[in-house]
């Protein structure tokens, strides 16, 4: 696996990471199996996919416990990224950025992950009731205490589009503020062939400052793999069941995007998949970019890992650039 460095402290990670959330939260709950997911984490580490991305809210808590089972045996091989700042209720999620809570949340994550240090601790969402500098200052204290190696920030979601604002305007303002308190090592935000908003301002912001970029949902929540059938339906608790891009009509309308990825894949060999092309496209955006696709099965982890060796040509990139804009909205 190709290695990449992120952040001013040159954190060393595999070029492709593993999003652990689907193993125990949100997507296709009937398919979530602890032992199978544990094997998937081990398969990822075997393939050099060492960045394991989780959060205390996933479950809540059960995802960190799952990752911790793997870390107990192979901590030295893994780069652990987890998040704090969001609390999950019965029907809602709320932000909590109070310094005291951040300290307690970190200690709890360390226990669940069965480790004495978190490689990258990310603020999942800023608390509108707490100045982000106060939250970030508490997180910086965790670095000084040796509990955390570096800090990251997750980008605000797409709801800003509804108000006509730049999608990442609010995130960039937060980044400028917290950067004055303690260096930002990485930013995590959605970025894929069918969700390119980060290319406008957020990715350049990171590149100009030596900040790593963790590309979340680089496979479009599974759509860019070409394995989802329009009208196939989703489980009631799966967020795609309520997502405008995943209605049968919109999935059918967006098939030309997957078809384009398939054409590119075919030029590279019969065993190359649309998913690998989608990941290679993200990898080509900069040496500071690390796609973090989610996966629950060993076969998908192995397939994703092989994308690190795929090199897209100028012809490939031209064809991908010309693909139609996706229909539907993340709102």
N, C-alpha and C positions, 0 to 999 in steps of 0.2 A: 504494500500500500504506500502510495506517495505520501509524504509528510508535508504539512504546512505549519507555519507559525502565525499566531494571532496575538495582537496587542504589543505594546511597547516592551513588555517583559519576555517576548518571544516564546509564548506558550506553544509547545509542540504537540500537534494532533494529527491524526490521520486525515487525509483529504476529504473523506466522507465520514459523517457521524451517524449516530443512531438515535432517532427520536423514540423514546421508550413509552410515551403516553398511551399509544393504542393498546399496549399490552394489558392495561388494567383500568382504563378510563375512556369513556366517550364512545369510541368507534366499535361497532359490532360486538357488543358485550357477550353474546352467546359464544363467540369464538375465543374469548379470553381464557387462557389456561396457564396457571402459574408455572407448572413444570415445563411446558412447551416454551413459554416466554423465557424462562431461565436458560434453556438450551439455546434460544435465539441470541441472548446476550453473550453466551460463551462462543457461539459461532461468529458473532461480530468481532469479538476480541481475537479469535483465531485468524480472522481475515485482515487484521490491522485496523479495524474500525473501532478506535479506542475512545472516541468522544461519546459518552453516554449522557443524553440530555433528558432530565426529568424535572419534577417540581413537587413541592409539598402538597399542592392542591390536587394533583392527579390521584384520584381515588375517593376522597383525599387520603394521602399518606401511603396507600398501598403500593404505589409505583416506586417510591423510594425504598420501601421494604423489599420489594422484588429486586431492585438493583443492588441493594445491600447484600442480598444472598450471594450474588455473583462476586461482589467486591470482597467479600470475606475470604474468598480463595485467590482472587487475582487483582488485588488493589494496585499493585505496581504496574500492571499493564493498562490500566484504565485512566482516562481523563474524565473527571466527574463534573458535570454541570447541573446545578439545581437552582431552584428559584424560590423566592418568598414574596410576600406582599399581597396575596389574594386569599381570602377565606371563603370556603364553600358552605352554603347553607342548603336547606331542603330544596328551595326553588330559586336560589339567587347566589351571586358571587359578589363579594364586597372587598374593597381594598383596605389594607391596614399597613400604614407606613410609620407607625409610632416606633421610635428607637427601641423602647423596651421590648416590644413585640418582635422586632427584627432580631434582637439578641436571642430571645427565647426560641424563635423559629429556627435559627441557625443551629443551636444546640440540639434541638429535636431532630433536625435533618441529619446531623452528624451521627446521632444514635441510630436512626433508622438505616442510614447508609453504611453503618459499621465501619466508619473511617474516622481519622482524627483531623482530616483537612479536606475541604472542598476546593477543587481546582478553580472553578468559575462559579461565583455566586451572583445570580441575576435578580434584579428587581423586576418582578413580573408585571407590576403596574403601579404607578405612582398614586398615592393617596391624596385626593383633592383637599382633604382636611389638614394635611401635614406638609409643610414646605419640603420639596424633594431634597433640598440640601441637608435637612435634618435626617431624613431616612438614609441618604447616601453616606452621611458622616458616621452613622451607626454601623453601616456596612464596612466602611473604611476601618473602623476600630476592630472589626473582626479580622481584617488582614493583619493589623498590628499585633493582634493576639495570637496569630499563627493558625487560626481556625479556617481561614480562607486565603487562597493564593491571589485571586484577581476578581474584579467586579465587572458585571455586564448589565445591560439594560434591554428589556424587551420592548419593541416598538408598539405604540398604540395601534389598535385595530382599525379597520376600514370605515368605521362609522363617521369619521370626519368628512368623508366624501359626501355624505348626505347634506352637510352644511355648506358644501361648495368650497371647502378649504383644501389646501394641499394635503394629501393623505398623511404625509409624515412631518408636517409643519410642527405639530405639537411635540412630537418625539425629538426633533432636532432642537427645539427650545429647551427641553429637559436635558438633553445631552450637553448643550452649551453650559447649562447651569451646574450640573454635577461634575463636569470636567474641571471646574474651578476648585472643587473640593478634593477630588481624588481621581486619578486617571481611569478612563473607561477602557477596558481591555477588549470588549466585544459587544456587538449589538445583534440581537436576534429579531428577525422580521421575515414576513412571508416574501418569498421571491421564487418565481418559476416562469416557465415559458408562457403560461397564461395569466400570470400576475406579476407584471413588470414594474409596478409603481415605484419600487425602491431604487430603480435605476436613475430616476430623475434627480433626487437630492440626497437620499439617505446613504446609498452606496458611495457616492463621491465624498460625502462628509467623512465616512469611515476611512476611505483610501487616503485622503489628505492628511489624516491624523495618525495613521498607523494602527487603526482600530480594526479588529477582526470582525467579520460579518458572518453570522450563522444564518444560513438560508433555511427558514422554516417552510414546511409544506412544499418542497421543491418538486414534488410529483402531483401537485394540485389535489391533495387529499385523495389520491388514488386514481384520479381521472386520467392523468397523463400516462398511466401504465397501459392503457388500452384494454384493461381486464374488466371494466365495469360495463354492464349492459344497460342502455337507456330503457327506463321503465322497469328495471329489475327490482327496484325498491330497496329500502334500507330499514333496519330495525328501528323501532320507535325512539329509542334513546340515542340513536346515531345523529349527530348534528347535521349530517348531509340530508336527512329526511326532511329538514325544514329550510334547506339552503336553496335559493333561487337558481343557482347554477346546476343543481342536481335534480331538478325536475326532469321528467322524461323528455319534455319538449326541448329544454335547454341542453341536455346531454346529447340529444340527437343533433341539435343545431351546431354544437361545438365539435362534432366528429371530424371536420376538416383539419382541426389542429392535431388530433391523434393520427390522422392519415398522413399528415406531413411528417410527423416524427417517425412513422413507420417507413416512409420512403427513404428518409435519411438513414435509418437503421439498416435497411436492406442493402444500401451501398457499402456497408461495413461488414457484412456477413450475415449468414442465416441465423446465427446464434445471438445477434445483437438485438436488443429490445427497445421499444419506444421509451421505456423508463430510463434505460441507460443513456439514450440520447438526451433526454431531458436533464439528467444529472450532469452529463458532460457539458451541456450548454451553461449550466450554473457555474461549474468549475472553471470554465473559460472566462468568466467575468473578472477574475483577478486572483492573485495568489493569496490574498487575505480572505477569500470567500470559502466557506466550508458548508456544503449542503447537508442538512440533517433530516433525511427522510425517516418517517416512522415505519416500523415493521413489527409484525408479530411472529413471523415464521422464519426459520433458518434459510429457506430457499430464496426469500426476498432479500435477506441480508447479503447472501452470497452474490446475488445478481447485482444489487446496488454497488457492492464493493468493486465488482469488475468494471464499473463505469469509470473508475479512476484512471484506467489505462486507455480509455477511448479518446481519441483526438479527432475533433471535428475539423473538416476542411473549410476553406473559404466558401466553397459551393454550399456546403451544409449550412453554414451560418447565414448565408444569403437567403436560402430557402426558409429557414426558421424565422428570420426577420420578416419575411413576406407573409407569414401565416396570418389568417384573419384574426382580428381582435376577438376575444371570447365574449360570448353573449351571457347576460345574467350579471348579477351584482353580489358582492359579498355582504351586502345589506339586504 
